[in-house]
C-alpha cells in the first residue's frame, strides 16, 4: 500500500471555495435571523406603547418579506450543497462540474430569483430613505430612480438568460453588480454630505449635544454600508476575473446587504433617525419645506427646518436664521 495521500483528479480550490462560501452564507443568515427578530420586537414594542416614532407599519412588512425571501433562497442553496457532495456526487465531472453548471438546476434558479427580488426590496428602501433625506429633490429622485430601474431590468434579463448558462459567462451580471453596489455607495455619500452640511448650518444655534444626532446618523449609515460595499467590490473584481474567490462572497452578500438595512431600521425604530417630520425630545429630524404661497418647489429647496427638543430653527441658504 502506498504511504502517500490520495489526491482526486478535480478542482479542489473550486470545491473548497464553494463549501466555505456556504458556511459563510450560513453564518450571515444566522445574523440576519437574529436581527430580524430584534427589529420586529423593537417596532412592535414601540407601537404597543403608543410611541409615534415608528410611523410606518410597512417596515414590518418589509422585514418579513425580505426575511422570507432570504430563507427560501438560503434553503435552496443548502439543498444544492447537499446535492453536490451527496445526492449527485457520482454525476459526470463530479462536484466541480455540478458547481460550474449550477444554473442547469431549477432549485438554483429559484434561489437566485428570491435573492434578486429581495434585493429589489432592499434597494427600494434605500431609495425611499434617500427621498426622505432630500425631501424629494427631483435631481436626486431622477438619478437614483434611473439606477434602480436599470438594476431591476438587468436582474430580469439575467434571470431570462440564466437557465443552463454558466453564471460567470452572463455579461449583464457584472453590470448589475456594479449598479447595485454603486447605488449603495452613492446613497452613503449623498446622505453623509447632506447631514454634515445641515450640522454645520445648525452649529451656531444649538448645543453640541443636540447636534450629536447628525454625526451619529452619518456614522450609522457609513458603518452599515461599509461591509456590504467592501464585499460588493471584492465580488465584482473576482467575478470579472472569473476567480473562485467570488464563491466565498456570493452566498453571503445578499444577507450582508439585508443586515446593513436592518441596522438602520433598528435606529429608526429606536427614534434615532432623520426624516421629514417633526418630533421632540432627543429624536431629531430635518426636512426641506416649501415656501409660503405658490412658490415652485424647486425654488424653495434651500430652506431647512430642524426641530431640536422644543425649539424650531429655520435656516436660509447662507446659514442665517429666518
KEDREN-905615 format. One line per 3 residues: number of its first residue (from 0); their letters; for each residue x, y, z of N, C-alpha, C, CB. Coordinates in pm, whole numbers, plus 50000, padded with zeros to 5 digits. Glycine has a CB too. Example, Ala and Ser with C-alpha at 12.3 -4.5 7.8 and 13.67 -1.06 7.14 Angstrom:
BEGIN
0> AS> 51319 49431 50780 51230 49550 50780 51320 49670 50780 51131 49553 50905  51285 49775 50708 51367 49894 50714 51290 50003 50787 51408 49940 50572
//
This chain:
BEGIN
0> XXX> 50085 49881 50000 50000 50000 50000 50089 50125 50000 49904 50000 50123  50052 50219 49916 50130 50342 49909 50107 50426 50033 50095 50421 49784  50217 50487 50084 50205 50572 50203 50162 50714 50169 50337 50574 50279
3> XXX> 50165 50750 50039 50127 50885 50000 49977 50906 50007 50178 50916 49859  49936 51029 50022 49793 51060 50029 49734 51060 49890 49769 51196 50099  49606 51027 49884 49536 51022 49755 49478 51159 49724 49424 50914 49757
6> XXX> 49509 51212 49607 49455 51340 49563 49365 51316 49443 49568 51440 49528  49235 51343 49456 49143 51317 49345 49169 51412 49229 48997 51331 49392  49133 51366 49110 49152 51446 48989 49035 51543 48975 49165 51356 48863
9> XXX> 49042 51654 49046 48934 51752 49043 48989 51889 49082 48818 51710 49139  48906 51990 49068 48945 52127 49105 48913 52147 49254 48870 52234 49016  49010 52117 49338 48986 52123 49482 48959 52265 49531 49105 52065 49557
12> XXX> 49027 52364 49474 49006 52502 49515 48864 52547 49484 49108 52595 49446  48810 52505 49371 48671 52536 49337 48576 52477 49440 48636 52485 49196  48597 52350 49474 48509 52283 49570 48523 52344 49709 48541 52133 49576
15> XXX> 48645 52371 49749 48667 52428 49883 48605 52568 49893 48817 52434 49915  48623 52648 49790 48567 52784 49794 48415 52780 49801 48612 52865 49671  48354 52685 49728 48207 52674 49731 48158 52630 49870 48157 52574 49624
18> XXX> 48229 52537 49931 48189 52490 50063 48209 52598 50169 48267 52364 50101  48322 52667 50165 48347 52776 50260 48245 52887 50241 48490 52831 50244  48212 52917 50115 48110 53017 50087 47976 52981 50146 48097 53037 49939
21> XXX> 47942 52851 50142 47816 52807 50201 47818 52823 50352 47788 52661 50164  47931 52797 50414 47943 52814 50559 47929 52963 50596 48080 52758 50610  47996 53049 50520 47984 53193 50545 47841 53241 50520 48081 53272 50456
24> XXX> 47775 53181 50421 47635 53214 50396 47547 53175 50513 47586 53146 50270  47577 53060 50576 47500 53016 50692 47522 53110 50810 47539 52872 50731  47646 53154 50830 47675 53247 50940 47601 53379 50919 47827 53273 50952
27> XXX> 47607 53432 50797 47539 53559 50769 47387 53545 50779 47578 53611 50630  47334 53430 50740 47189 53408 50753 47149 53404 50901 47147 53276 50683  47233 53342 50984 47204 53339 51127 47200 53479 51187 47308 53255 51200
30> XXX> 47293 53564 51145 47293 53703 51191 47168 53776 51143 47419 53776 51142  47130 53751 51017 47009 53812 50962 46885 53766 51039 46993 53777 50813  46880 53640 51074 46767 53585 51151 46753 53656 51287 46785 53434 51172
33> XXX> 46864 53670 51358 46861 53733 51489 46823 53881 51479 46996 53719 51557  46879 53952 51380 46848 54094 51365 46703 54115 51321 46942 54157 51264  46649 54024 51241 46509 54034 51201 46418 54025 51322 46473 53925 51099
36> XXX> 46444 53929 51410 46365 53915 51533 46379 54039 51620 46408 53790 51612  46502 54089 51635 46525 54207 51718 46452 54329 51661 46676 54235 51728  46458 54347 51530 46394 54462 51467 46243 54456 51484 46429 54469 51318
39> XXX> 46184 54340 51457 46039 54325 51471 45996 54348 51616 45995 54186 51424  46074 54298 51709 46042 54314 51851 46042 54462 51891 46141 54236 51937  46142 54537 51847 46151 54679 51881 46033 54756 51821 46283 54738 51831
42> XXX> 46002 54731 51694 45892 54801 51629 45759 54771 51697 45885 54764 51481  45733 54644 51724 45606 54607 51788 45597 54663 51930 45590 54454 51791  45708 54664 52002 45708 54717 52138 45673 54865 52139 45844 54695 52203
45> XXX> 45732 54942 52051 45708 55086 52049 45567 55118 52002 45810 55156 51960  45515 55040 51908 45378 55065 51863 45277 55030 51971 45349 54984 51736  45302 54925 52046 45210 54886 52154 45204 54993 52262 45252 54753 52216
48> XXX> 45316 55063 52282 45321 55165 52387 45289 55304 52334 45458 55166 52452  45236 55310 52212 45188 55437 52159 45295 55538 52127 45094 55497 52253  45417 55494 52104 45524 55587 52072 45522 55613 51921 45663 55532 52117
51> XXX> 45510 55741 51885 45484 55776 51745 45607 55775 51657 45422 55911 51738  45723 55739 51713 45845 55743 51633 45838 55646 51516 45967 55710 51721  45765 55534 51532 45750 55439 51423 45619 55469 51353 45755 55291 51475
54> XXX> 45625 55546 51247 45505 55590 51178 45476 55505 51055 45518 55735 51138  45558 55409 51027 45545 55334 50903 45528 55185 50933 45667 55359 50811  45404 55136 50945 45386 54994 50972 45437 54906 50859 45239 54964 50997
57> XXX> 45457 54965 50739 45507 54884 50628 45650 54836 50653 45501 54964 50499  45719 54895 50751 45852 54844 50784 45845 54698 50830 45916 54930 50894  45738 54665 50902 45719 54526 50944 45701 54436 50822 45598 54513 51038
60> XXX> 45622 54484 50726 45604 54408 50604 45735 54390 50528 45502 54475 50514  45816 54495 50526 45944 54489 50458 46035 54382 50519 46013 54625 50462  46051 54385 50651 46144 54289 50712 46092 54146 50701 46168 54326 50860
63> XXX> 45959 54129 50701 45903 53994 50686 45926 53942 50544 45751 53995 50718  45901 54027 50444 45917 53985 50304 46063 53952 50275 45867 54094 50209  46154 54040 50314 46295 54016 50285 46347 53892 50359 46380 54138 50322
66> XXX> 46299 53871 50481 46344 53754 50556 46291 53625 50493 46299 53763 50702  46166 53624 50449 46110 53505 50385 46185 53474 50256 45960 53525 50355  46212 53577 50176 46286 53557 50052 46427 53505 50080 46293 53687 49971
69> XXX> 46493 53562 50181 46628 53516 50218 46625 53372 50265 46688 53605 50328  46521 53336 50338 46508 53199 50390 46490 53099 50277 46392 53189 50487  46403 53132 50181 46381 53043 50067 46509 53029 49985 46266 53094 49978
72> XXX> 46574 53143 49959 46698 53138 49883 46807 53058 49953 46747 53278 49856  46819 53079 50084 46920 53008 50162 46889 52858 50165 46928 53064 50305  46762 52823 50180 46723 52681 50181 46757 52615 50048 46572 52665 50210
75> XXX> 46737 52688 49937 46774 52634 49807 46923 52611 49796 46728 52727 49697  47004 52702 49847 47149 52685 49844 47195 52568 49930 47218 52812 49889  47130 52553 50046 47165 52440 50134 47134 52307 50066 47088 52450 50267
78> XXX> 47017 52300 50003 46978 52176 49934 47073 52144 49821 46834 52186 49881  47112 52247 49744 47202 52218 49632 47341 52181 49681 47211 52339 49538  47382 52235 49794 47511 52194 49853 47507 52046 49888 47543 52279 49979
81> XXX> 47394 52002 49940 47376 51859 49969 47381 51778 49840 47241 51834 50041  47319 51828 49735 47320 51757 49607 47460 51745 49550 47230 51827 49507  47541 51850 49567 47677 51850 49510 47760 51736 49566 47746 51984 49537
84> XXX> 47761 51720 49698 47853 51624 49761 47788 51495 49809 47920 51689 49876  47655 51486 49799 47589 51364 49845 47500 51305 49736 47506 51391 49972  47391 51374 49703 47291 51317 49613 47346 51290 49473 47171 51409 49605
87> XXX> 47426 51384 49420 47473 51373 49282 47624 51361 49272 47427 51494 49203  47686 51307 49375 47832 51307 49377 47894 51219 49268 47880 51260 49512  47817 51123 49215 47869 51036 49109 47833 51086 48970 47817 50895 49128
90> XXX> 47779 51207 48960 47745 51263 48830 47872 51285 48749 47667 51396 48846  47864 51283 48615 47983 51305 48532 48050 51438 48566 47946 51303 48383  48178 51433 48591 48253 51552 48628 48258 51576 48776 48194 51670 48561
93> XXX> 48176 51506 48853 48178 51517 48998 48132 51652 49050 48316 51490 49048  48162 51683 49175 48118 51809 49238 48161 51934 49162 48171 51817 49378  48281 51933 49104 48329 52051 49033 48236 52086 48916 48472 52029 48982
96> XXX> 48192 51985 48842 48101 52008 48730 47966 52058 48779 48083 51880 48647  47920 52005 48892 47792 52049 48948 47797 52195 48992 47753 51960 49066  47912 52236 49045 47927 52376 49087 47927 52469 48966 48057 52394 49168
99> XXX> 48000 52430 48862 48009 52515 48743 47878 52521 48666 48120 52464 48652  47802 52411 48667 47678 52404 48591 47555 52420 48680 47670 52271 48516  47567 52497 48786 47459 52506 48885 47328 52559 48827 47502 52594 48999
102> XXX> 47335 52643 48723 47212 52701 48668 47137 52605 48578 47244 52827 48592  47185 52481 48567 47109 52377 48500 47000 52319 48590 47202 52266 48453  47000 52360 48716 46908 52302 48814 46810 52409 48863 46987 52241 48934
105> XXX> 46682 52373 48862 46576 52469 48893 46584 52521 49036 46440 52405 48871  46639 52443 49127 46646 52487 49266 46739 52609 49279 46695 52372 49357  46844 52614 49196 46933 52730 49198 46869 52850 49131 47066 52696 49130
108> XXX> 46793 52829 49027 46721 52939 48963 46619 52998 49059 46650 52891 48834  46555 52911 49139 46460 52960 49240 46533 53045 49344 46388 52841 49308  46648 52996 49393 46723 53071 49494 46771 53205 49438 46844 52989 49544
111> XXX> 46820 53204 49314 46868 53326 49251 46755 53427 49235 46931 53295 49115  46637 53379 49195 46521 53466 49179 46482 53530 49312 46403 53388 49121  46481 53451 49418 46445 53502 49551 46541 53612 49595 46445 53389 49655
114> XXX> 46669 53591 49572 46766 53691 49614 46757 53818 49530 46907 53634 49606  46727 53806 49401 46710 53925 49319 46589 54007 49366 46693 53887 49171  46477 53938 49390 46357 54009 49437 46383 54071 49574 46236 53913 49444
117> XXX> 46453 53999 49659 46492 54053 49790 46573 54181 49774 46572 53949 49869  46665 54181 49678 46748 54300 49655 46666 54416 49599 46863 54266 49560  46559 54386 49523 46469 54493 49478 46411 54567 49598 46356 54436 49390
120> XXX> 46363 54489 49695 46302 54550 49814 46406 54629 49893 46240 54442 49903  46526 54576 49907 46628 54644 49984 46670 54774 49918 46749 54555 50004  46687 54772 49786 46725 54895 49716 46608 54994 49713 46771 54863 49573
123> XXX> 46485 54943 49711 46368 55033 49715 46363 55106 49849 46237 54953 49692  46396 55036 49959 46401 55102 50090 46512 55207 50093 46422 54998 50202  46627 55172 50038 46737 55268 50031 46695 55391 49951 46863 55203 49967
126> XXX> 46624 55368 49840 46575 55477 49757 46477 55565 49834 46508 55422 49631  46390 55502 49911 46293 55576 49993 46364 55663 50096 46196 55479 50064  46463 55608 50163 46536 55685 50264 46607 55805 50200 46637 55596 50336
129> XXX> 46659 55784 50079 46725 55894 50009 46625 56003 49974 46794 55843 49881  46504 55965 49931 46400 56063 49901 46361 56141 50026 46276 55994 49842  46354 56070 50139 46316 56135 50265 46421 56237 50305 46298 56030 50377
132> XXX> 46546 56197 50301 46655 56285 50342 46659 56411 50255 46790 56211 50336  46635 56394 50124 46640 56508 50031 46502 56565 49999 46708 56466 49903  46401 56515 50071 46264 56567 50057 46219 56572 49911 46254 56705 50118
135> XXX> 46249 56466 49837 46202 56454 49700 46271 56542 49599 46060 56482 49697  46392 56586 49627 46469 56665 49530 46467 56593 49395 46615 56688 49580  46423 56664 49291 46398 56597 49163 46525 56542 49100 46330 56693 49067
138> XXX> 46639 56608 49121 46763 56560 49062 46807 56430 49127 46873 56667 49075  46796 56425 49260 46828 56302 49332 46729 56192 49295 46828 56325 49484  46600 56228 49289 46496 56130 49260 46514 56069 49122 46358 56195 49269
141> XXX> 46544 56152 49023 46557 56102 48886 46681 56014 48872 46564 56218 48787  46795 56062 48923 46920 55987 48908 46915 55853 48982 47038 56069 48959  46869 55854 49108 46861 55730 49184 46751 55639 49129 46836 55760 49333
144> XXX> 46641 55700 49084 46532 55620 49027 46575 55549 48900 46412 55707 48998  46652 55617 48815 46702 55554 48692 46794 55437 48724 46775 55657 48604  46882 55456 48821 46971 55346 48863 46891 55227 48915 47068 55395 48970
147> XXX> 46788 55256 48994 46706 55148 49049 46636 55070 48938 46602 55204 49148  46572 55140 48845 46500 55075 48736 46596 54997 48645 46423 55178 48653  46715 55051 48624 46816 54979 48545 46857 54850 48614 46938 55067 48522
150> XXX> 46875 54857 48745 46910 54738 48823 46802 54631 48812 46933 54774 48969  46675 54672 48826 46564 54577 48815 46560 54516 48675 46430 54646 48848  46576 54600 48572 46574 54549 48436 46686 54450 48408 46583 54663 48339
153> XXX> 46805 54479 48459 46918 54388 48439 46896 54255 48510 47047 54452 48489  46839 54258 48629 46815 54134 48702 46713 54047 48628 46766 54163 48844  46612 54109 48569 46514 54033 48490 46581 53972 48367 46396 54123 48447
156> XXX> 46669 54049 48303 46744 53999 48187 46832 53882 48225 46828 54111 48125  46897 53892 48340 46984 53783 48387 46904 53656 48410 47056 53823 48516  46788 53669 48475 46705 53552 48500 46657 53489 48370 46586 53590 48587
159> XXX> 46632 53573 48269 46588 53520 48140 46699 53443 48070 46539 53634 48051  46825 53483 48094 46940 53420 48030 47000 53308 48114 47045 53523 48000  46956 53295 48240 47029 53211 48335 47016 53063 48311 46983 53241 48472
162> XXX> 46899 53015 48269 46874 52872 48261 46977 52802 48171 46733 52847 48208  47053 52712 48232 47152 52634 48160 47282 52705 48132 47094 52591 48033  47292 52833 48170 47414 52909 48142 47515 52892 48255 47382 53059 48122
165> XXX> 47640 52926 48226 47743 52934 48330 47734 53074 48390 47888 52905 48273  47717 53081 48520 47689 53209 48586 47790 53317 48550 47686 53190 48737  47917 53282 48547 48022 53382 48523 48032 53424 48376 48156 53327 48569
168> XXX> 47954 53358 48290 47952 53396 48149 47836 53489 48116 47947 53273 48063  47754 53522 48214 47642 53614 48192 47695 53756 48207 47523 53586 48293  47717 53823 48095 47782 53954 48098 47701 54059 48172 47808 54001 47957
171> XXX> 47568 54052 48163 47484 54152 48229 47494 54144 48381 47339 54135 48186  47541 54030 48434 47555 54016 48579 47659 54114 48633 47594 53873 48615  47766 54136 48560 47870 54228 48606 47817 54371 48611 47993 54220 48514
174> XXX> 47740 54410 48508 47680 54544 48508 47581 54557 48624 47608 54572 48373  47506 54452 48650 47411 54453 48762 47483 54475 48895 47331 54322 48767  47591 54404 48916 47666 54416 49041 47721 54557 49058 47779 54314 49045
177> XXX> 47773 54614 48950 47830 54749 48958 47722 54851 48995 47896 54787 48824  47604 54839 48935 47496 54935 48964 47446 54916 49107 47380 54917 48864  47431 54793 49149 47379 54767 49284 47473 54821 49392 47357 54617 49305
180> XXX> 47600 54789 49381 47697 54838 49478 47711 54990 49464 47835 54769 49460  47708 55039 49340 47719 55182 49316 47607 55260 49381 47722 55210 49169  47484 55206 49378 47372 55274 49443 47395 55290 49593 47242 55197 49419
183> XXX> 47448 55186 49655 47475 55193 49798 47583 55296 49830 47518 55056 49851  47688 55298 49749 47796 55394 49772 47747 55537 49749 47916 55364 49679  47671 55559 49640 47618 55693 49610 47523 55739 49720 47546 55693 49475
186> XXX> 47435 55649 49765 47343 55683 49873 47419 55725 49998 47250 55563 49904  47522 55649 50033 47601 55679 50152 47666 55817 50142 47708 55572 50174  47725 55846 50027 47791 55976 50009 47690 56090 50011 47870 55977 49877
189> XXX> 47575 56072 49945 47473 56177 49941 47420 56208 50080 47358 56136 49849  47385 56103 50155 47327 56123 50287 47430 56181 50383 47273 55992 50342  47551 56127 50381 47656 56179 50470 47683 56326 50441 47785 56096 50454
192> XXX> 47690 56362 50312 47713 56502 50276 47599 56592 50317 47735 56514 50129  47476 56546 50298 47358 56626 50334 47352 56652 50484 47229 56554 50288  47374 56548 50563 47364 56563 50708 47480 56645 50763 47360 56426 50776
195> XXX> 47599 56627 50707 47713 56706 50752 47690 56854 50722 47843 56658 50684  47632 56884 50608 47602 57022 50571 47498 57082 50666 47551 57029 50427  47395 57004 50698 47291 57052 50790 47348 57074 50929 47174 56953 50795
198> XXX> 47440 56985 50969 47501 57000 51101 47581 57131 51110 47593 56881 51132  47654 57163 51004 47731 57288 51004 47639 57410 51012 47819 57297 50878  47524 57404 50945 47430 57515 50949 47372 57537 51088 47318 57492 50849
201> XXX> 47349 57427 51159 47284 57436 51289 47382 57464 51403 47209 57309 51318  47510 57458 51376 47611 57466 51482 47603 57594 51563 47749 57453 51423  47564 57704 51498 47561 57833 51568 47436 57851 51653 47570 57945 51468
204> XXX> 47340 57760 51643 47211 57783 51707 47177 57682 51816 47104 57781 51605  47240 57566 51816 47206 57463 51915 47334 57409 51976 47123 57349 51851  47319 57337 52084 47434 57283 52156 47494 57164 52081 47394 57241 52299
207> XXX> 47617 57132 52116 47684 57017 52056 47612 56888 52088 47828 57009 52103  47550 56882 52205 47477 56762 52244 47360 56736 52150 47428 56775 52388  47289 56845 52113 47177 56829 52022 47223 56797 51880 47092 56955 52022
210> XXX> 47341 56847 51844 47393 56821 51711 47449 56680 51697 47499 56922 51677  47468 56613 51808 47531 56481 51805 47451 56383 51721 47547 56427 51946  47318 56401 51713 47235 56307 51638 47274 56304 51492 47087 56343 51652
213> XXX> 47319 56420 51436 47362 56424 51296 47484 56334 51276 47395 56570 51254  47585 56355 51361 47707 56275 51350 47678 56127 51372 47812 56323 51450  47587 56100 51464 47553 55962 51495 47489 55893 51374 47460 55955 51616
216> XXX> 47397 55964 51309 47330 55902 51195 47424 55885 51077 47210 55985 51154  47514 55980 51055 47615 55964 50950 47699 55840 50976 47705 56090 50941  47738 55822 51102 47818 55704 51140 47740 55576 51115 47859 55712 51287
219> XXX> 47611 55576 51149 47526 55459 51127 47521 55423 50980 47385 55484 51181  47496 55523 50896 47484 55499 50752 47614 55446 50694 47443 55627 50680  47725 55511 50730 47855 55472 50675 47894 55332 50723 47964 55573 50716
222> XXX> 47880 55306 50852 47918 55175 50905 47830 55064 50848 47909 55175 51057  47700 55091 50833 47609 54991 50781 47641 54956 50636 47465 55039 50793  47681 55057 50559 47707 55035 50417 47849 54984 50390 47685 55164 50340
225> XXX> 47939 55005 50486 48081 54975 50461 48105 54828 50431 48164 55017 50580  48055 54739 50516 48083 54597 50498 48026 54546 50367 48027 54516 50615  47901 54586 50337 47841 54541 50211 47917 54596 50091 47694 54585 50204
228> XXX> 47957 54723 50098 48030 54784 49987 48163 54714 49964 48053 54934 50013  48234 54682 50071 48363 54613 50059 48344 54475 49996 48432 54600 50197  48245 54400 50047 48217 54268 49991 48174 54278 49845 48108 54197 50073
231> XXX> 48094 54382 49816 48048 54401 49679 48162 54427 49583 47949 54514 49673  48257 54509 49625 48373 54538 49539 48458 54413 49518 48458 54652 49600  48478 54336 49625 48553 54209 49613 48481 54116 49515 48568 54141 49752
234> XXX> 48348 54109 49527 48271 54022 49440 48280 54067 49295 48125 54018 49484  48272 54197 49271 48279 54249 49135 48413 54215 49071 48257 54402 49134  48523 54239 49143 48656 54213 49089 48676 54064 49063 48764 54265 49185
237> XXX> 48639 53980 49161 48659 53836 49144 48567 53779 49036 48633 53763 49277  48446 53834 49023 48355 53790 48918 48412 53824 48780 48216 53854 48936  48464 53947 48766 48520 53990 48638 48640 53905 48599 48560 54137 48645
240> XXX> 48717 53860 48700 48835 53779 48674 48804 53629 48670 48940 53806 48779  48677 53593 48690 48635 53453 48697 48713 53377 48805 48653 53384 48560  48737 53444 48916 48812 53384 49025 48719 53311 49122 48893 53491 49101
243> XXX> 48769 53201 49178 48689 53126 49275 48670 53202 49406 48755 52993 49303  48741 53313 49424 48721 53396 49543 48576 53444 49550 48818 53516 49543  48514 53460 49434 48373 53505 49432 48282 53406 49504 48325 53523 49288
246> XXX> 48319 53277 49506 48238 53178 49576 48237 53202 49727 48290 53038 49547  48341 53268 49778 48346 53296 49921 48246 53404 49960 48486 53339 49961  48206 53487 49862 48121 53603 49889 47978 53583 49842 48179 53726 49823
249> XXX> 47962 53511 49731 47836 53505 49659 47717 53464 49746 47849 53409 49546  47733 53362 49829 47621 53308 49905 47590 53388 50032 47649 53165 49941  47673 53488 50062 47651 53568 50184 47620 53713 50156 47772 53560 50272
252> XXX> 47648 53763 50036 47644 53907 50013 47503 53965 50026 47699 53938 49876  47400 53892 49984 47263 53943 49998 47223 53950 50145 47165 53854 49920  47268 53853 50225 47240 53856 50368 47307 53977 50433 47287 53727 50436
255> XXX> 47429 54004 50394 47502 54119 50450 47431 54249 50414 47648 54122 50399  47383 54258 50291 47310 54378 50249 47184 54396 50334 47273 54369 50100  47113 54286 50359 46992 54293 50442 47027 54331 50585 46917 54159 50440
258> XXX> 47137 54282 50636 47181 54316 50772 47209 54466 50782 47308 54236 50810  47275 54522 50679 47303 54666 50679 47175 54748 50685 47384 54704 50555  47074 54705 50611 46946 54776 50613 46878 54764 50749 46853 54722 50504
261> XXX> 46885 54646 50810 46820 54626 50940 46885 54710 51049 46824 54479 50979  47016 54729 51040 47083 54812 51140 47030 54955 51138 47235 54812 51115  46999 55006 51017 46942 55139 51006 46798 55140 51057 46947 55189 50861
264> XXX> 46719 55037 51022 46580 55030 51067 46571 55024 51218 46510 54908 51006  46664 54954 51280 46664 54947 51427 46680 55086 51486 46776 54854 51478  46769 55167 51426 46787 55305 51475 46660 55386 51454 46906 55372 51405
267> XXX> 46593 55363 51339 46467 55433 51314 46365 55394 51419 46414 55401 51173  46353 55266 51448 46256 55218 51547 46287 55267 51688 46251 55067 51545  46414 55294 51714 46454 55345 51845 46444 55497 51853 46595 55302 51877
270> XXX> 46401 55560 51742 46385 55705 51742 46514 55780 51720 46325 55750 51869  46613 55714 51662 46741 55780 51636 46760 55790 51486 46860 55702 51703  46669 55863 51420 46671 55869 51275 46660 56012 51227 46559 55786 51217
273> XXX> 46668 56026 51097 46649 56155 51033 46541 56140 50930 46781 56207 50970  46441 56226 50933 46329 56213 50840 46261 56344 50815 46230 56113 50890  46145 56343 50745 46083 56467 50704 45983 56523 50802 46017 56448 50576
276> XXX> 45959 56458 50913 45859 56503 51008 45925 56577 51124 45776 56385 51060  45844 56628 51216 45898 56691 51336 45876 56600 51454 45833 56828 51362  45956 56620 51558 45948 56535 51675 45999 56613 51794 46029 56405 51656
279> XXX> 46007 56546 51908 46052 56611 52029 46150 56523 52103 45935 56646 52119  46203 56576 52213 46298 56501 52292 46430 56490 52219 46243 56362 52324  46495 56374 52236 46627 56356 52176 46618 56315 52031 46706 56254 52254
282> XXX> 46497 56289 51984 46480 56245 51846 46483 56367 51755 46349 56166 51827  46579 56377 51670 46597 56493 51584 46568 56455 51440 46738 56550 51597  46492 56538 51372 46464 56514 51232 46476 56645 51156 46326 56452 51214
285> XXX> 46504 56636 51027 46509 56758 50948 46436 56736 50817 46655 56801 50922  46392 56846 50758 46321 56837 50632 46341 56966 50556 46171 56809 50655  46301 56965 50432 46300 57085 50350 46155 57118 50322 46382 57066 50217
288> XXX> 46114 57240 50356 45975 57281 50342 45958 57373 50223 45928 57350 50469  45839 57374 50168 45806 57468 50063 45788 57607 50123 45680 57424 49987  45815 57708 50043 45792 57844 50087 45642 57874 50085 45869 57944 49998
291> XXX> 45606 57983 50150 45465 58019 50154 45420 58065 50017 45440 58127 50260  45290 58055 49996 45233 58099 49869 45249 57993 49763 45297 58229 49824  45259 58035 49640 45266 57944 49529 45405 57936 49468 45167 57984 49425
294> XXX> 45506 57956 49551 45643 57948 49501 45671 57805 49458 45745 57995 49609  45725 57784 49338 45755 57648 49292 45847 57576 49390 45820 57652 49153  45828 57444 49398 45902 57362 49495 46053 57373 49477 45860 57216 49482
297> XXX> 46098 57371 49351 46242 57372 49330 46306 57503 49371 46274 57345 49186  46226 57609 49385 46283 57737 49425 46296 57751 49576 46198 57848 49371  46240 57655 49650 46244 57665 49795 46328 57555 49858 46104 57659 49851
300> XXX> 46411 57487 49778 46487 57375 49830 46597 57416 49925 46546 57298 49717  46628 57547 49933 46739 57587 50018 46702 57617 50160 46803 57704 49961  46575 57600 50200 46534 57634 50335 46519 57508 50418 46403 57714 50334
303> XXX> 46598 57496 50522 46591 57380 50611 46519 57417 50739 46732 57325 50641  46442 57326 50792 46381 57346 50923 46418 57228 51011 46226 57361 50913  46466 57254 51127 46509 57148 51216 46447 57165 51352 46662 57145 51227
306> XXX> 46404 57054 51408 46346 57057 51542 46440 56988 51638 46207 56990 51544  46481 57057 51739 46567 57001 51842 46499 57028 51975 46710 57063 51838  46456 56922 52041 46379 56940 52164 46250 57013 52131 46461 57018 52269
309> XXX> 46228 57127 52193 46107 57203 52169 46133 57329 52089 46041 57237 52299  46257 57346 52039 46294 57467 51966 46300 57439 51817 46429 57522 52015  46244 57529 51738 46245 57515 51593 46329 57625 51532 46102 57517 51536
312> XXX> 46418 57587 51439 46505 57684 51374 46485 57671 51224 46655 57662 51412  46488 57784 51155 46482 57780 51010 46605 57853 50957 46351 57844 50957  46668 57790 50861 46791 57845 50806 46775 57872 50658 46907 57751 50831
315> XXX> 46831 57985 50614 46832 58010 50472 46959 57953 50412 46820 58161 50442  46979 57974 50283 47092 57910 50216 47226 57954 50270 47086 57940 50070  47233 58074 50321 47360 58124 50371 47386 58085 50515 47364 58273 50359
318> XXX> 47289 58013 50578 47310 57965 50713 47253 58057 50819 47455 57946 50738  47190 58169 50782 47134 58259 50884 46995 58220 50924 47133 58402 50833  46952 58261 51041 46819 58228 51088 46717 58319 51021 46810 58241 51241
321> X> 46603 58261 50978 46499 58338 50912 46367 58316 50982 46489 58301 50764
//
